[in-house]
Amino acid sequence: KRGEKNKKIISKSKPSRTLAVLGSGGHTTEMLRLLTSMNETHYSPLYYIVASSDTTSINRLENRYHSGNDKELHLPHYEHIYRIPRSREVGQSYVTSIFTTLFSILSSANIVLFKSKPDLLIINGPGTCLPIVFWTYVGRNLGLFQGKIIFCESFCRVNTFSLTGKILIKFDLVDLFLVHWQELVEKYSDDYEKNSDKGFKRNMNLMLIDSFVQHDEKES
């Protein structure tokens, strides 16, 4: 039964409109590597979201597509790159960050609900992705689009979940949670057992990323 549910999440009869969030730095690198395993026939059109001030991720993304040298890391064709304002810049005061956060949330709503309308959202943190997750969840429940959500935990997370990961687990916001290490699979199971009497939800599927890649290859 779990296998059938996983298959439904990452495969469908017609192409899925896919939205991927680039989180900057190592998060961007890991996301681009993850996307190389995707079958372009199944996941299109592909849209990216990146913080408007994250010029490094934007340049890295465009270089990947225009260099043509790295066949091993072939990325699927993308339709558009959306830029959103950061909720808070480094060193910004907390008072002014209230307004920039609201502006970022509104910008995210426009991109998710009216422009990209994703059947599938792929994220790997950091907190920049949370407004995108929120609006995808809203759009799905309003019946605007399918809005399945996949979160891939950072490779450096071996024994503990990231803050973003903890929030997504706490509020049961994702359909598939990918991890790189068996230790996190065991930790998730242990946390569920300890908190089963406190309303801890387990509607989300958590699995090793190798399983995701192998499943995707079989489907393709």
DORODREN-290753 format. One record per atom (N, C-alpha, C): x, y, z; atom name. Coordinates in steps of 0.02 Angstrom, whole numbers, plus 32768, in hexadecimal, padded with zeros to 4 digits. Last residue first. Layout:
R, u, v, w, atom
R, X, Y, Z, CA;
...
This chain:
R, u, v, w, atom
R, 821B, 8115, 7CEE, N;
R, 822E, 8132, 7CAF, CA;
R, 8240, 80FE, 7C7C, C;
R, 8206, 80C5, 7D5C, N;
R, 81CB, 80E3, 7D3C, CA;
R, 81DC, 80FE, 7CF8, C;
R, 8288, 80A8, 7D7E, N;
R, 825C, 8073, 7D68, CA;
R, 821F, 808D, 7D43, C;
R, 82B4, 8126, 7DA6, N;
R, 82D3, 8107, 7D6C, CA;
R, 82A8, 80CF, 7D51, C;
R, 8266, 813B, 7E19, N;
R, 825E, 8167, 7DE0, CA;
R, 827B, 8148, 7DA1, C;
R, 8299, 80D9, 7E6D, N;
R, 8253, 80D5, 7E59, CA;
R, 8248, 80FF, 7E1A, C;
R, 831B, 8109, 7E80, N;
R, 8311, 80C8, 7E5F, CA;
R, 82C9, 80C2, 7E46, C;
R, 82FE, 8182, 7EC3, N;
R, 8321, 8183, 7E83, CA;
R, 8316, 8142, 7E5D, C;
R, 82BF, 8152, 7F39, N;
R, 829D, 8181, 7F0C, CA;
R, 82BC, 817F, 7EC6, C;
R, 8322, 8106, 7F74, N;
R, 82E4, 80E5, 7F60, CA;
R, 82BE, 8110, 7F2E, C;
R, 837E, 8168, 7F92, N;
R, 8390, 8134, 7F61, CA;
R, 8352, 8112, 7F47, C;
R, 8342, 81B0, 7FF9, N;
R, 8341, 81CD, 7FB7, CA;
R, 8355, 819B, 7F81, C;
R, 82D4, 8157, 8065, N;
R, 8318, 8167, 8050, CA;
R, 8317, 817F, 8008, C;
R, 8239, 81A3, 809E, N;
R, 8260, 816D, 8080, CA;
R, 82A6, 8186, 806D, C;
R, 8199, 81BC, 80E0, N;
R, 81E0, 81CD, 80E6, CA;
R, 8208, 8193, 80CA, C;
R, 80FA, 81FC, 80C5, N;
R, 8128, 81C6, 80B6, CA;
R, 816F, 81DF, 80BC, C;
R, 8080, 8239, 813A, N;
R, 80B7, 8245, 810C, CA;
R, 80E1, 8206, 8101, C;
R, 8031, 8216, 81A0, N;
R, 8013, 8211, 815E, CA;
R, 8049, 821A, 8128, C;
R, 8045, 8214, 822A, N;
R, 8072, 81EF, 81FF, CA;
R, 8052, 81E3, 81BB, C;
R, 8043, 8284, 82B7, N;
R, 8028, 826B, 8278, CA;
R, 805D, 8244, 8251, C;
R, 8028, 827E, 8362, N;
R, 805B, 8280, 832E, CA;
R, 8041, 8260, 82EF, C;
R, 7FD8, 8282, 83D3, N;
R, 7FBC, 829A, 8394, CA;
R, 7FEF, 82A0, 835C, C;
R, 8017, 8246, 8439, N;
R, 8010, 828F, 843D, CA;
R, 7FF6, 82AC, 83FB, C;
R, 8034, 81C3, 842E, N;
R, 7FFC, 81D3, 845A, CA;
R, 7FF1, 821E, 8461, C;
R, 80A3, 81C4, 83DD, N;
R, 8065, 81AA, 83C1, CA;
R, 8028, 81BB, 83EC, C;
R, 8122, 81E9, 83FF, N;
R, 80EE, 821D, 8400, CA;
R, 80AB, 8205, 83E5, C;
R, 8173, 817B, 83F6, N;
R, 8174, 81A0, 8435, CA;
R, 8139, 81D1, 843A, C;
R, 815D, 8151, 8373, N;
R, 814B, 8125, 83AA, CA;
R, 8145, 814B, 83EB, C;
R, 8191, 81C0, 832D, N;
R, 814A, 81AE, 8325, CA;
R, 8134, 8182, 8360, C;
R, 8216, 81BB, 834F, N;
R, 81EE, 81F5, 8364, CA;
R, 81A4, 81E6, 8360, C;
R, 823A, 8143, 830F, N;
R, 823E, 8148, 8358, CA;
R, 8213, 8181, 8372, C;
R, 8228, 8166, 8289, N;
R, 8201, 812F, 82A5, CA;
R, 8200, 8133, 82F1, C;
R, 8289, 81CB, 827F, N;
R, 8242, 81DA, 8272, CA;
R, 8215, 81A5, 8290, C;
R, 82FC, 8182, 8297, N;
R, 82E8, 81B6, 82C6, CA;
R, 829F, 81C8, 82BD, C;
R, 8300, 812E, 8228, N;
R, 82F7, 8110, 826A, CA;
R, 82E0, 8144, 829D, C;
R, 8317, 818D, 81C7, N;
R, 82DC, 8162, 81C1, CA;
R, 82CC, 8144, 8206, C;
R, 8390, 81BF, 81F2, N;
R, 8355, 81EB, 81F6, CA;
R, 8314, 81C3, 81EE, C;
R, 83E5, 8153, 81D9, N;
R, 83DD, 816B, 821E, CA;
R, 839F, 8198, 8225, C;
R, 83EF, 8147, 8152, N;
R, 83C3, 8118, 8175, CA;
R, 83B5, 812F, 81BC, C;
R, 83F1, 81DC, 80F0, N;
R, 8411, 81B0, 8121, CA;
R, 83DD, 8185, 8146, C;
R, 83B1, 8234, 80A0, N;
R, 83EC, 8213, 8084, CA;
R, 8407, 81DC, 80B1, C;
R, 82FF, 8242, 8086, N;
R, 833B, 824A, 80AE, CA;
R, 8374, 8222, 808F, C;
R, 8264, 828D, 8058, N;
R, 829F, 8266, 8044, CA;
R, 82DA, 8275, 8072, C;
R, 81BD, 8280, 8069, N;
R, 81F7, 829E, 808B, CA;
R, 8233, 8271, 807D, C;
R, 8127, 82A5, 801C, N;
R, 8161, 8279, 801B, CA;
R, 819D, 829E, 8037, C;
R, 80C9, 8303, 803D, N;
R, 80B2, 82C0, 802B, CA;
R, 80EB, 828E, 802D, C;
R, 80C6, 837C, 80C5, N;
R, 80E3, 835E, 8088, CA;
R, 80C8, 8318, 807C, C;
R, 8090, 83A8, 813C, N;
R, 8084, 83D0, 8100, CA;
R, 809D, 83B0, 80BF, C;
R, 8083, 8394, 81CA, N;
R, 806E, 8361, 8199, CA;
R, 805F, 8381, 8155, C;
R, 80B7, 83E1, 822B, N;
R, 8076, 83F6, 8211, CA;
R, 805E, 83C9, 81D7, C;
R, 812E, 839C, 8248, N;
R, 8101, 83AF, 827D, CA;
R, 80BB, 83BD, 8263, C;
R, 816F, 8395, 81CC, N;
R, 8157, 8357, 81ED, CA;
R, 8122, 8368, 8221, C;
R, 818A, 841C, 81B7, N;
R, 8162, 83F7, 8186, CA;
R, 8146, 83B7, 81A3, C;
R, 81DC, 8437, 8225, N;
R, 819D, 845B, 821C, CA;
R, 816E, 8435, 81ED, C;
R, 8249, 83E3, 820C, N;
R, 8222, 83D9, 8249, CA;
R, 81DD, 83FB, 8243, C;
R, 827B, 841C, 8195, N;
R, 8262, 83D7, 8197, CA;
R, 8235, 83CA, 81D2, C;
R, 82A5, 8499, 81C5, N;
R, 8270, 8495, 8193, CA;
R, 8251, 8450, 8192, C;
R, 830A, 846E, 821B, N;
R, 82D0, 8491, 8237, CA;
R, 8296, 848F, 8206, C;
R, 833E, 83C4, 81F1, N;
R, 8345, 840C, 81EF, CA;
R, 8306, 842D, 820D, C;
R, 8353, 8335, 825D, N;
R, 8331, 8358, 8227, CA;
R, 8340, 83A3, 822A, C;
R, 83E8, 82D6, 8280, N;
R, 83B1, 8302, 8295, CA;
R, 8393, 8324, 8258, C;
R, 8448, 8285, 8247, N;
R, 8427, 826E, 8284, CA;
R, 83EC, 8299, 829A, C;
R, 8466, 82C3, 81CA, N;
R, 8470, 827B, 81D4, CA;
R, 8446, 8261, 820F, C;
R, 8468, 8339, 8159, N;
R, 843E, 8326, 8192, CA;
R, 843F, 82DA, 8199, C;
R, 84A9, 834F, 80E4, N;
R, 84D1, 8356, 8122, CA;
R, 84A9, 8344, 8160, C;
R, 8447, 8349, 8083, N;
R, 8476, 8311, 8089, CA;
R, 849D, 8313, 80CA, C;
R, 83A6, 8384, 80B7, N;
R, 83EB, 8390, 80A2, CA;
R, 8417, 8353, 80AF, C;
R, 830F, 8335, 807D, N;
R, 833A, 834E, 80B4, CA;
R, 8381, 8355, 809B, C;
R, 8298, 8362, 800E, N;
R, 82D6, 833B, 8013, CA;
R, 8303, 835A, 8048, C;
R, 81EB, 8356, 7FFC, N;
R, 8222, 8378, 801E, CA;
R, 825E, 8349, 8022, C;
R, 8166, 836A, 7F90, N;
R, 819F, 833F, 7FA2, CA;
R, 81D5, 836A, 7FC1, C;
R, 80B9, 8377, 7F7D, N;
R, 80F6, 8397, 7F97, CA;
R, 812A, 8363, 7FAB, C;
R, 8039, 8395, 7F04, N;
R, 805F, 8366, 7F2C, CA;
R, 80A2, 8386, 7F41, C;
R, 7FD8, 83E6, 7EB9, N;
R, 7FFF, 83FF, 7EF1, CA;
R, 801F, 83CC, 7F1F, C;
R, 7F6A, 83EE, 7E5D, N;
R, 7F76, 83B2, 7E86, CA;
R, 7FA1, 83C1, 7EC3, C;
R, 7F06, 8486, 7E67, N;
R, 7F36, 845A, 7E46, CA;
R, 7F44, 841F, 7E75, C;
R, 7E96, 84B8, 7EA7, N;
R, 7EB2, 84DD, 7E6E, CA;
R, 7EE3, 84B4, 7E45, C;
R, 7E58, 848A, 7F1A, N;
R, 7E4B, 8467, 7EDB, CA;
R, 7E66, 848A, 7E9E, C;
R, 7E77, 84B9, 7F91, N;
R, 7E44, 84DF, 7F6E, CA;
R, 7E32, 84BF, 7F2B, C;
R, 7EDE, 8467, 7FB3, N;
R, 7EA0, 845F, 7FD8, CA;
R, 7E66, 8487, 7FBA, C;
R, 7F40, 8499, 7F5C, N;
R, 7F29, 8454, 7F56, CA;
R, 7EE6, 844B, 7F78, C;
R, 7F52, 851B, 7F8C, N;
R, 7F39, 8510, 7F48, CA;
R, 7F1E, 84C9, 7F3E, C;
R, 7F88, 84FF, 800B, N;
R, 7F49, 8523, 8004, CA;
R, 7F2A, 8515, 7FC0, C;
R, 8000, 84C1, 7FE8, N;
R, 7FD0, 849D, 8011, CA;
R, 7F8A, 84BC, 800B, C;
R, 803B, 852B, 7FA6, N;
R, 802E, 84ED, 7F81, CA;
R, 7FF9, 84C4, 7FA6, C;
R, 8049, 8584, 800E, N;
R, 801B, 8595, 7FD8, CA;
R, 800B, 8558, 7FAC, C;
R, 80A6, 853B, 8060, N;
R, 8066, 8552, 807A, CA;
R, 8034, 855E, 8042, C;
R, 8116, 852E, 800D, N;
R, 80F2, 84F2, 8025, CA;
R, 80AB, 8506, 803B, C;
R, 8138, 85B3, 8003, N;
R, 8127, 858E, 7FC6, CA;
R, 80FF, 8550, 7FD9, C;
R, 815C, 85D2, 8087, N;
R, 8121, 85F3, 8068, CA;
R, 810A, 85CF, 8029, C;
R, 81CF, 8575, 8091, N;
R, 8191, 856D, 80B8, CA;
R, 8155, 8593, 809C, C;
R, 8246, 858E, 804F, N;
R, 8213, 8565, 802C, CA;
R, 81D1, 8562, 8051, C;
R, 8298, 85D2, 80A4, N;
R, 827E, 85F6, 806A, CA;
R, 8244, 85D0, 804A, C;
R, 82D2, 857C, 80FF, N;
R, 8291, 8598, 810F, CA;
R, 8271, 85BF, 80D6, C;
R, 832F, 8524, 807F, N;
R, 831F, 8531, 80C6, CA;
R, 82D9, 8550, 80CD, C;
R, 82DF, 8487, 804A, N;
R, 82F2, 84BA, 807B, CA;
R, 831A, 84F0, 8059, C;
R, 82BE, 8441, 7FDB, N;
R, 82F0, 8423, 8008, CA;
R, 8309, 8456, 803B, C;
R, 8232, 8412, 7F72, N;
R, 8256, 8442, 7F9C, CA;
R, 828B, 841D, 7FC5, C;
R, 81BF, 840D, 7EF2, N;
R, 81FA, 83EC, 7F0D, CA;
R, 8224, 8420, 7F32, C;
R, 8117, 83F3, 7ECC, N;
R, 8147, 8423, 7EE8, CA;
R, 8181, 83FC, 7F06, C;
R, 80A9, 83D0, 7E4A, N;
R, 80DD, 83B5, 7E76, CA;
R, 810C, 83ED, 7E8B, C;
R, 8052, 841C, 7E0A, N;
R, 8039, 83DA, 7E1E, CA;
R, 8069, 83BB, 7E4F, C;
R, 804E, 84CD, 7E23, N;
R, 8072, 848E, 7E20, CA;
R, 8049, 8450, 7E32, C;
R, 803B, 8556, 7DE6, N;
R, 8006, 8524, 7DF5, CA;
R, 8021, 84DD, 7DF5, C;
R, 8080, 85C8, 7DB8, N;
R, 809C, 8585, 7DAD, CA;
R, 8068, 854E, 7DB7, C;
R, 801A, 8635, 7DC8, N;
R, 804A, 862F, 7D91, CA;
R, 8061, 85E7, 7D86, C;
R, 7FC1, 862F, 7E35, N;
R, 7FAA, 864A, 7DF5, CA;
R, 7FDA, 863F, 7DBB, C;
R, 7FFA, 85F4, 7EA7, N;
R, 7FB2, 85EC, 7E9A, CA;
R, 7F9D, 8600, 7E54, C;
R, 8087, 8612, 7EA0, N;
R, 806E, 85CE, 7EAA, CA;
R, 8026, 85C7, 7E92, C;
R, 8093, 869D, 7E89, N;
R, 80B8, 866D, 7E60, CA;
R, 8099, 8627, 7E64, C;
R, 8041, 86D5, 7EEC, N;
R, 8035, 86E4, 7EA6, CA;
R, 8055, 86B0, 7E78, C;
R, 807E, 86A7, 7F61, N;
R, 8039, 8694, 7F52, CA;
R, 802B, 869E, 7F08, C;
R, 80FA, 86E7, 7F5F, N;
R, 80F7, 869E, 7F58, CA;
R, 80B1, 8687, 7F45, C;
R, 80D2, 8769, 7F78, N;
R, 80F2, 8759, 7F39, CA;
R, 80EF, 870E, 7F2B, C;
R, 80A5, 875A, 7FFB, N;
R, 8076, 876D, 7FC7, CA;
R, 8092, 875D, 7F82, C;
R, 811E, 8739, 803B, N;
R, 80E6, 870A, 803E, CA;
R, 80B4, 8719, 8006, C;
R, 8168, 87AE, 8026, N;
R, 8180, 876E, 800B, CA;
R, 8147, 873B, 8007, C;
R, 811E, 8809, 8070, N;
R, 8125, 8813, 8028, CA;
R, 813B, 87D2, 8006, C;
R, 8131, 87D5, 80F0, N;
R, 80EE, 87D8, 80D4, CA;
R, 80F0, 87E0, 8088, C;
R, 81BC, 87EA, 80FA, N;
R, 81A1, 87A6, 80FD, CA;
R, 815B, 87A4, 80DF, C;
R, 81C5, 8873, 80F8, N;
R, 81E3, 884E, 80C0, CA;
R, 81CA, 8806, 80BF, C;
R, 8185, 8890, 8172, N;
R, 8168, 88A7, 8133, CA;
R, 8185, 8881, 80F7, C;
R, 81DB, 8853, 81CD, N;
R, 8193, 8844, 81CF, CA;
R, 8173, 8855, 818B, C;
R, 8254, 888F, 81BE, N;
R, 824C, 884C, 81A0, CA;
R, 8203, 8835, 81A1, C;
R, 8250, 8901, 8208, N;
R, 8246, 8908, 81BF, CA;
R, 823B, 88C4, 819E, C;
R, 8265, 88C2, 8286, N;
R, 822B, 88EC, 8279, CA;
R, 821D, 88F1, 822E, C;
R, 82DF, 8882, 8281, N;
R, 82A3, 8859, 8287, CA;
R, 8263, 8882, 8278, C;
R, 8354, 88BC, 8205, N;
R, 8332, 88C2, 8245, CA;
R, 82F2, 8898, 8246, C;
R, 83CD, 8859, 81B0, N;
R, 8391, 8883, 81AE, CA;
R, 836F, 8883, 81F1, C;
R, 8435, 87FF, 81B0, N;
R, 8440, 8840, 81D0, CA;
R, 8403, 886D, 81D0, C;
R, 8402, 87B4, 811B, N;
R, 8432, 87B1, 8153, CA;
R, 843D, 87F7, 816E, C;
R, 8353, 87CD, 80F9, N;
R, 8399, 87CC, 80E6, CA;
R, 83C5, 87C9, 8124, C;
R, 82BD, 8776, 80F3, N;
R, 82EA, 879E, 811D, CA;
R, 8331, 8796, 8104, C;
R, 8279, 8743, 8087, N;
R, 8252, 8759, 80C2, CA;
R, 827C, 8787, 80EE, C;
R, 82A7, 8778, 7FE3, N;
R, 82B5, 8754, 8021, CA;
R, 828A, 876F, 8059, C;
R, 8239, 877A, 7F56, N;
R, 8262, 879E, 7F87, CA;
R, 826D, 8772, 7FC5, C;
R, 824C, 8705, 7ECE, N;
R, 8224, 8721, 7F04, CA;
R, 8251, 8746, 7F35, C;
R, 8245, 86DA, 7E25, N;
R, 826D, 86F7, 7E5B, CA;
R, 823E, 8715, 7E8F, C;
R, 8239, 864D, 7DBD, N;
R, 8216, 8681, 7DE2, CA;
R, 8243, 8699, 7E1B, C;
R, 8263, 8617, 7D22, N;
R, 8280, 8620, 7D65, CA;
R, 825B, 865B, 7D86, C;
R, 8213, 859F, 7CB4, N;
R, 821C, 85E3, 7CCE, CA;
R, 823D, 85E2, 7D12, C;
R, 8223, 851D, 7C7F, N;
R, 81F8, 854E, 7C5D, CA;
R, 8207, 8595, 7C72, C;
R, 82AF, 84B0, 7C61, N;
R, 8283, 84D6, 7C8D, CA;
R, 825D, 850C, 7C66, C;
R, 82E1, 8408, 7C40, N;
R, 82D1, 844B, 7C27, CA;
R, 82A2, 846F, 7C57, C;
R, 8343, 83B1, 7CBB, N;
R, 8309, 83B6, 7C8E, CA;
R, 82FE, 83FF, 7C79, C;
R, 83F6, 83A2, 7CB6, N;
R, 83B9, 83BB, 7CD7, CA;
R, 8380, 83BF, 7CA5, C;
R, 8479, 8331, 7CC8, N;
R, 8449, 8350, 7C9A, CA;
R, 840A, 8364, 7CBF, C;
R, 84F7, 830A, 7CFA, N;
R, 84C7, 832F, 7D23, CA;
R, 8496, 8355, 7CF7, C;
R, 853C, 82D2, 7C94, N;
R, 852A, 82A7, 7CCC, CA;
R, 84F6, 82C8, 7CF8, C;
R, 855D, 8336, 7C40, N;
R, 8527, 830A, 7C2C, CA;
R, 850F, 82DF, 7C65, C;
R, 8598, 83C7, 7C47, N;
R, 858F, 8394, 7C7A, CA;
R, 8553, 8368, 7C6A, C;
R, 859A, 8425, 7BE1, N;
R, 85D5, 83FA, 7BEB, CA;
R, 85C8, 83BF, 7C19, C;
R, 853D, 8488, 7BD0, N;
R, 853A, 844F, 7BA3, CA;
R, 8574, 841F, 7BAB, C;
R, 8525, 850B, 7C02, N;
R, 856A, 84F2, 7BF8, CA;
R, 856C, 84B8, 7BC7, C;
R, 84A1, 852B, 7C18, N;
R, 84C1, 8547, 7BDD, CA;
R, 8507, 852C, 7BD0, C;
R, 8476, 84F0, 7C8E, N;
R, 844F, 84E5, 7C51, CA;
R, 8475, 84FB, 7C12, C;
R, 84D4, 8518, 7CEA, N;
R, 84C8, 84D1, 7CE1, CA;
R, 84A5, 84C3, 7C9E, C;
R, 84C5, 85A2, 7CE7, N;
R, 8503, 8584, 7CCD, CA;
R, 84FA, 853A, 7CC0, C;
R, 8449, 85B1, 7D26, N;
R, 844F, 85C2, 7CDF, CA;
R, 848E, 85A5, 7CC0, C;
R, 846D, 8587, 7DA9, N;
R, 8438, 8566, 7D83, CA;
R, 8440, 8573, 7D38, C;
R, 84CF, 85E3, 7DCC, N;
R, 84DF, 859C, 7DCB, CA;
R, 84AC, 8575, 7DA1, C;
R, 8485, 865B, 7DC9, N;
R, 84BD, 8651, 7D9B, CA;
R, 84CF, 8607, 7D94, C;
R, 842A, 863F, 7E32, N;
R, 8412, 864E, 7DEF, CA;
R, 8449, 8642, 7DBB, C;
R, 8480, 862E, 7E9E, N;
R, 8456, 85F5, 7E88, CA;
R, 843D, 8601, 7E41, C;
R, 84B7, 86B1, 7EA3, N;
R, 84E2, 8676, 7E9C, CA;
R, 84BA, 863B, 7E81, C;
R, 8451, 870A, 7EBE, N;
R, 846E, 870A, 7E7B, CA;
R, 8499, 86CD, 7E6E, C;
R, 83DB, 871D, 7F1A, N;
R, 8408, 86E3, 7F17, CA;
R, 8425, 86DC, 7ED0, C;
R, 837A, 877C, 7F1C, N;
R, 83BE, 8792, 7F2D, CA;
R, 83F2, 8759, 7F2A, C;
R, 8307, 8735, 7EFF, N;
R, 831F, 8767, 7ECF, CA;
R, 8366, 877E, 7EDD, C;
R, 8307, 8687, 7F17, N;
R, 8306, 86C9, 7F35, CA;
R, 8326, 86FB, 7F06, C;
R, 82AD, 8623, 7EA1, N;
R, 82EC, 8634, 7EC2, CA;
R, 82E5, 867A, 7EDF, C;
R, 825B, 859F, 7E53, N;
R, 8254, 85DB, 7E7D, CA;
R, 8296, 85E6, 7EA1, C;
R, 823B, 8558, 7DB2, N;
R, 8266, 8563, 7DEC, CA;
R, 8251, 85A1, 7E12, C;
R, 81D9, 84DD, 7D5E, N;
R, 81E4, 8522, 7D71, CA;
R, 8213, 8524, 7DAE, C;
R, 81B8, 8474, 7CD7, N;
R, 81DD, 847D, 7D15, CA;
R, 81E9, 84C7, 7D21, C;
R, 811D, 8433, 7C91, N;
R, 8158, 845E, 7C90, CA;
R, 8177, 8464, 7CD5, C;
R, 815E, 8392, 7CC4, N;
R, 8163, 83CF, 7C9C, CA;
R, 811E, 83F0, 7C97, C;
R, 8188, 82FE, 7CE1, N;
R, 8186, 8339, 7D0B, CA;
R, 8193, 8378, 7CE1, C;
R, 818F, 8299, 7C83, N;
R, 815D, 8294, 7CB8, CA;
R, 8154, 82D4, 7CDF, C;
R, 81F6, 82BD, 7C2F, N;
R, 81B5, 82AD, 7C11, CA;
R, 817D, 82AD, 7C45, C;
R, 8264, 82C6, 7C7F, N;
R, 8246, 8304, 7C65, CA;
R, 8201, 82F9, 7C47, C;
R, 827E, 8274, 7D10, N;
R, 826E, 8268, 7CCA, CA;
R, 8247, 82A4, 7CB0, C;
R, 8300, 829D, 7D82, N;
R, 82BB, 82A2, 7D6C, CA;
R, 82B4, 8295, 7D22, C;
R, 8380, 82A5, 7DAC, N;
R, 8363, 8262, 7DAB, CA;
R, 831B, 8262, 7D91, C;
R, 839F, 832A, 7DB3, N;
R, 83BC, 8305, 7D7B, CA;
R, 839F, 82BE, 7D76, C;
R, 8369, 8358, 7E2A, N;
R, 8341, 8360, 7DEE, CA;
R, 835E, 833A, 7DB2, C;
R, 83D2, 8341, 7E84, N;
R, 8394, 831B, 7E89, CA;
R, 836C, 831D, 7E49, C;
R, 842D, 83A3, 7E5C, N;
R, 843F, 835C, 7E56, CA;
R, 8401, 832F, 7E59, C;
R, 83E4, 8414, 7E7F, N;
R, 83F4, 8408, 7E39, CA;
R, 8408, 83C0, 7E2D, C;
R, 83E0, 8404, 7F0B, N;
R, 83A2, 8404, 7EE4, CA;
R, 83B1, 83F5, 7E9B, C;
R, 8467, 840F, 7F2F, N;
R, 8444, 83D0, 7F3B, CA;
R, 8403, 83CC, 7F12, C;
R, 847E, 8496, 7F09, N;
R, 84A6, 845F, 7EED, CA;
R, 8481, 841D, 7EF3, C;
R, 8425, 84D9, 7F5E, N;
R, 841D, 84DC, 7F15, CA;
R, 8441, 84A3, 7EF3, C;
R, 845B, 84BB, 7FDA, N;
R, 8417, 84A5, 7FCB, CA;
R, 840A, 84A6, 7F80, C;
R, 84D5, 84FB, 7FDB, N;
R, 84D4, 84B2, 7FD5, CA;
R, 848F, 8497, 7FC5, C;
R, 8492, 8592, 7F9C, N;
R, 84CC, 856C, 7FB5, CA;
R, 84C7, 8522, 7FA7, C;
R, 83DD, 8592, 7F91, N;
R, 841E, 85B3, 7F95, CA;
R, 8453, 8584, 7FB0, C;
R, 8367, 854B, 7F74, N;
R, 836E, 856A, 7FB5, CA;
R, 83AF, 858F, 7FC2, C;
R, 82F3, 8544, 7EF8, N;
R, 833C, 8544, 7F03, CA;
R, 834A, 856C, 7F42, C;
R, 8268, 84E0, 7EDE, N;
R, 8281, 851A, 7F02, CA;
R, 82CC, 8513, 7F0E, C;
R, 8206, 84B1, 7E54, N;
R, 8240, 84A1, 7E7F, CA;
R, 825B, 84E1, 7E9D, C;
R, 8174, 8470, 7E14, N;
R, 8193, 84AC, 7E2F, CA;
R, 81CA, 8498, 7E60, C;
R, 8123, 8428, 7D89, N;
R, 8151, 8420, 7DC1, CA;
R, 8172, 8462, 7DD4, C;
R, 809C, 83D8, 7D49, N;
R, 80BA, 841B, 7D4F, CA;
R, 80E2, 841C, 7D8F, C;
R, 80B1, 8337, 7D0B, N;
R, 80A1, 835F, 7D45, CA;
R, 80C3, 83A4, 7D42, C;
R, 8069, 82E3, 7C7D, N;
R, 80A0, 8308, 7C9D, CA;
R, 8088, 8334, 7CD7, C;
R, 7FF8, 8259, 7CA5, N;
R, 800C, 8293, 7C7D, CA;
R, 8042, 82BA, 7CA2, C;
R, 7FF6, 81F0, 7D02, N;
R, 7FED, 81E2, 7CBC, CA;
R, 8001, 821C, 7C8F, C;
R, 807B, 81F9, 7D7E, N;
R, 8036, 81FF, 7D69, CA;
R, 8032, 81F7, 7D1D, C;
R, 80E2, 81EF, 7E0E, N;
R, 80D5, 81DB, 7DC9, CA;
R, 808B, 81E2, 7DB9, C;
R, 80F1, 820C, 7E93, N;
R, 8126, 8222, 7E65, CA;
R, 811B, 820D, 7E1D, C;
R, 807C, 81E1, 7ED5, N;
R, 8099, 8222, 7EE4, CA;
R, 80C7, 8239, 7EAC, C;
R, 8064, 815F, 7EAC, N;
R, 8033, 8193, 7E9B, CA;
R, 8050, 81D8, 7EA4, C;
R, 80CF, 811F, 7EE7, N;
R, 80CB, 8121, 7E9F, CA;
R, 809B, 8158, 7E88, C;
R, 80AC, 812B, 7F6E, N;
R, 80E8, 814C, 7F55, CA;
R, 80E5, 8154, 7F0A, C;
R, 803B, 80D8, 7F70, N;
R, 8033, 811F, 7F7E, CA;
R, 806F, 8146, 7F64, C;
R, 8072, 805D, 7F54, N;
R, 8041, 8078, 7F26, CA;
R, 8038, 80C3, 7F30, C;
R, 80C2, 804C, 7FC4, N;
R, 80E1, 8050, 7F83, CA;
R, 80B2, 806F, 7F50, C;
R, 8062, 803F, 8028, N;
R, 808E, 8079, 8028, CA;
R, 80AE, 8084, 7FE4, C;
R, 8029, 7FC3, 8000, N;
R, 8000, 8000, 8000, CA;
R, 802B, 803F, 8000, C;
